[in-house]
């Protein structure tokens, strides 16, 4: 395996996501040092997804695969990475700029080009418009959410939070030697906002990790800051790690995973709330440990009002994404592609 990711056993995650900052893309850190990057070129997201699924069926019997889920929804994929072979196959939807070590596979000669009729272009513009509207609603929701954070920040014992972070760092890095090499940090999302709702891959990601910490708390209680302290310490020791950003506010972290240490800590609050089910899994409750007792009760009316307000914008954003995908799927119907076409395209893919 290429240094840094260990045995992934077909792990799924997102390199792009619908956020309050727009459509964000963390592809570059995930394909660094990949020697062969194949970019699938075609107007149909479904055609490219079918070809990626065909590749998954092929490599699944011999290699661990990283499956790049798509913020378009459950019916689509952004690509795959096979680190043992130093190969990535991705759609032309996600690269932000020309990639080194990349080659393009043009599927148009096999599948055919779309005829960009007035209806097709209208649907495309509608898709873009609804996606933009969704991102604007997420941004407004984040602004409202900041008022919720302000309540808890005033009631926080930051010294206690720092002590808890320092204690966990000592526990995680106890008896570990500093590595004489630069750490590589993979930036990703473990879930995002989609037409299917708010989705995540948390259970899949933590399934084989021995030491899992479920960090609980409220908005503004320092969950992300707590994790960033751990990141800084692990980087100083030279450990590669996977950072999973919050798809609501990508400046915040939702998960830190260090496979070399068999360690993971993640924000286990709504909309990705989970609870320990195995030995070696622990809850860290920042609200209980660092916030003035009774804060929830004392500010209940204000908290409930803000929660309802910001969630209304999140709901609007999801509805916008759902509308956007309806127009995408209208355009997908313009393509005629059968299993024979996919096999012909896959034969070309395997020759690259």
N, C-alpha and C positions, 0 to 999 in steps of 0.2 A: 504494500500500500504506500501511497505517497505520504510523506511526513505530515502528521497532524490530525488525521481524521479517524484513525483506528478502524475497527471492524464496525461498519455502519449497518450491515444487514438490511439493505433496502429501506433506508430512512427517508422520510418525506419532509420537505420544508418549502418555504417560499423565498425566492430571491427578489421578488417584486411584490408590492402591496399597495392597496388603496388606503391612503392616510390623510390626516389633516393637512399635510404638506404637499398633497398631490400624489401622483403615482410615483413611488420611490423604487429604486433599483439598486440592489446590492450584489449584482452578478460578479463584478470584477474580483472581489476578494475570494470568491468561491471557485474561480477558474484560474487563479494565479498558479503558475507552474504546470498547468495542463498543456501537454504538447500538441494535442490535435483537437481543434474545436470546429465542429461541423455546424454551420448555420443553415437551417432549412428555410428556403425562400418560397413563399406562396401567399396569396391573399386570404386563403381559407385557414382559419385557426383549427378547424376540425380535421382537415386533411393532415396538417402537421402533427396534431395530437395522435391521430391514428398511426402515423408512421413512428412516432415516439413510443407508442404502446407496443408496436411490432418489435422495436428494438429492445424494449423491456422484456418481452417474452423470450427473446434470443439470449440476452445476457443474464437473465434471472437464474439460469441453470448453472452458470459458471462463475459469476462475479457478484460482489456487493454493489448495489446501485443506489445512488442518491437521486431521488425523484423530485424534480422541481415542479411543485404544484402551481396552478395559475390563479391569479386574482379574478379572472373572468368567471370562474365557477368550477364546480365539481366535474363538469364534462370536458374540461380542457387541461392541458399540461404545457409547461414552459420548456421542459427539456429533461435530460438526465446527465449525470456525471458518473463515469466508471473510473475511479481513481487508480485502481490497480493497473488499468491499461492506459492511463493518462489521456482519456478520451471524454469529450463532452459533445452532446448533440442538443442543440437549442433552437428555438424558433427565432425568426427574424424580428419578432415583436419586442424582444427584451434587450438586445445590445444597445448601449447608449452611443457608442462610437465604434469605428473599425477596430477589430480585435487582432492582436498579433497571434500567430500560429492558427489562424482560422481559415477555413475554406467554405465556400458557399455551394450548396446543392440546390439548384434551381429546379423546382418541381413542375414548373409551368409546361415544359414540353411533354410531360407525361399526363398530368391532370388537366391541363388546359388553362388558359388565362380567363379571367372573368371579363365579361362585357360590362363595362361601367356605364350602365344605363342611368337615366335620371333618377329612377327609383333606388338603384343601388347607391348612388352618391348621396341621395337624401337620407337613406338609412344610415350610411356611414357618418354623416354629419349629426344625425340624431343621437347615435351612439356616443360620439365625442361630447356632445352637448350635455347629455345626462350624466356621463362620467365626471365632467367638470363640475356640474351641479352637486353631485355626490360629495366630491372633495370639498366644495365650499360649505356644505352642511356639516361635514366632519370638522372643518376648521372653526365654524361657529360653535359647535358643540364643545370643542376644546377650550374656547374662550370662556364659555359658561362654566366648564369643569374647573377652571382656575379659581373660581369663587369658592368651590368646594374645598380645594386644597388650602385656601387661605384660612378656613376655619380650623383645620387640624394643625397647620403649621404653628399657629399661635399657642397651641396646647402641647406642643412637642417638647420632649426632653432630648435634645440633640446629643448631649454628652453621653447619655445612656445608650442611644442608638450607635454612636461611635464605639463605645465599649463592646457592644454586642458584635459589631462587625469585626473588631480587632480579635475578639475571642474566637470567632469562627475561622478567621484567617489562620490563627495559630493552630487551631485544630486540624484544618485542611492541609496545611503545609508542614505539620510536625514531622521531623526527621527526613524531610525532603531536601535534596541537594539542589543548589542553584545550577541550572544547566548553562553550559557555555555556548549558547546559541540564541538567535533572535526568535522570539515567539511570533507565530502567525495567527492573526485573528480573523476568523470568518464572520462576516456580518450577514444576518439573515432575519427572516420573520418565522415564528412558529405557527402563525396564522394571520388572517387578514379579514377585511370587510369584503364580502362578495355578494353577488346576486342571490346566493343561497343563504345569506345571513353572515354572522360573525363565526368564522370557523377556526379550528386549531388542530395541530398535530402533536399536542403535548403527550398524551399517553404513549404514542409510538416512539417519541424521542427519549422518554425516560425509562422505557420498558426494561432495558438491559443495564441501567446505571445503578450501581450498588448504593451510593450515598446521595440521597435526594432530599433537598430542603424545600419545604413548601412555605414561602414567605407570605404571611398574612398582614393586613393592615388596612388603612383607609387612604383616600387621596391625600397626598401631601405628607405622608408619614415616613417618607424616605426609603421606600422599597427599592427604587432604582438606584439611589445614591448608595445604599447598602451594597448592592451588587457591583456597582462601579468600583468600590473600594476593593472588593475581592478580585476584580479584573486587574486592577493596578498591581496588586500583590503577585498574582499568578504570572502576569507579563514579566515582572521583575525577576521571577524565577525561571523564565524561559519556556513556560508551558503554553503550547498552542491551545486555542479555545474557540468555541463557537458562541457568538453573542447574538441573541435573538431580540430584536428591537420591538417596541410596542407599536402596533399598527395604527393605534389611535394617535399617540404622540411619539413619533420615531426618535425624538431626542432622549426618550426614556428607554431603559432596558426592561425586558420581560423575562429573560432567562440567560443564565451563564452556564455553559456546559464544558467541562474539562475532562475529556475522555481518558487522558493519561493518568488522572487522579481518580477516575471512576466517580466523578463528582458533578452534581448539578444543583443549582438553586434557581427557583423561578417564582414569579408573581402569581400566586394561587388565589386570585380574587376575581370576581365577576368582570368580564364574561368568560374567563377561563379558570374557574374555581374547581379545585380537586382536593382530595384528602388522602393521607397516607393509607396504604393497604398492605405494605410489606415491611419486614424488618429492615432497618437501615434508612427508613424514611422518617423525617422529623419536621414538625411545624415550628416556624419562627414567627411569633405573633408580635409585630411592632406596635400595634394598637394597644394591646394589653400591657406591654413592657415599657412603652415610651410616651404614651398620651395620657393627659390628665384624666383620671377616672370620672365617668359620668358625662364625658364630652358628647357622646352620641345622644344621650337623653336630654342634655341641656340645650342642644342646638337642633333637636329633632325636626321641628317644623321647617327651619331654614334648610337643613340638609335634605329633607324630603322634597322640598320645592326645587332646589337646585338639581337634585338627581333626576327628577321628572323632566325638568327643562332641558338638560343636556342630552338625556336619552331620547327626547323627542327629535332632536336634530340627528342623532345617530340613526334612528328609525327612518327618518326622511332620506338620509344618505343611502341606506340599504335599499329603500324603495326606488331611488334613482338608479342604482346599479342594476336592479331587477329590470327596470324599463330599458336601460341601455342594452342589456343582453338580448332583450326581445328583438331589437333592431339588428343586432349582430347576427342572430339566428335567422332572421329574414334574409340577410345577405348570404348566409351559409347555404341556403337552399338553391342558390345560383350555381352551385358546384355539383357536378355529377362524378362520383368517385366510387369504384367498386373494389373488391378485394384483390382483383388482378392488378389494378392500377397501383395499389399499395405494395404488392409484392414486386412489381417492376421498379418502383421507387426504392424499395428496400434493397434490391439487388444492386442498384447504383450506389446506395449509401455504403454498402459493405465493400465496395471497390475503392472507396476513397481512403 
